[in-house]
């Protein structure tokens, strides 16, 4: 998917990233804002990264406080190439790591130690509920952004959801029909593990708010 970067003329040490959630993940069509600050010792030290969470924990690596938990940033244990290296690490590596390793299709396994559960019944049993919750929190993040977009990004947020609002609602409708969260190509025949009744109930409550928010900005096909 797409990553946008904005620099500031009067603060060359600051960058703002906007990541679009990739298709096939619980974060699909969402917008995720990160602020990067380069410390005076950069590149000897990694950048400091702040995530605009709106108080929502939608990923094990993204805290409500805004902390991004990643070995590359020195906010989580790691070794070897997982850690920041002044000689080889880069801002691009940080951006790609957040987008590819953090905002992925099965965020449950990002939790420390849970990678050992990949392919096991326990992991399979717990990964779907986590993804369902991540999807709901992504929808609530959309509502927060539409109500209070980051300063200077008002037009960007409006245009993004003006174009994608109908796709967000179409995806919600798929989940309401029982398809699996994160399945980018869900069909009736491919839905082997339907989403939970709890998710369908929660969506029935949040979808009207999404429809109202998308309609307010003039998004088409959202009635």
Secondary structure, DSSP 8 states (H G I E B T S, - for coil): --EEEEEETTEEEEEEEEEE--TTSTTTT-EEEEEEE--TTTTTS--EEEE--TT---BTTB-TTSBB--GGGTSS---GGGS--TTT--HHHHHHHIIIIIS-TTGGGGSTTGGGGTTSHHHHHHHHHHHHHHHHHHHHHHHHHHHS--TT-HHHHHHHHHHHHHHHHHHHHHHHTT--TT-TT--TTT-SS---HHHHHHHHHHHHHHHHHHHHTT-TT--
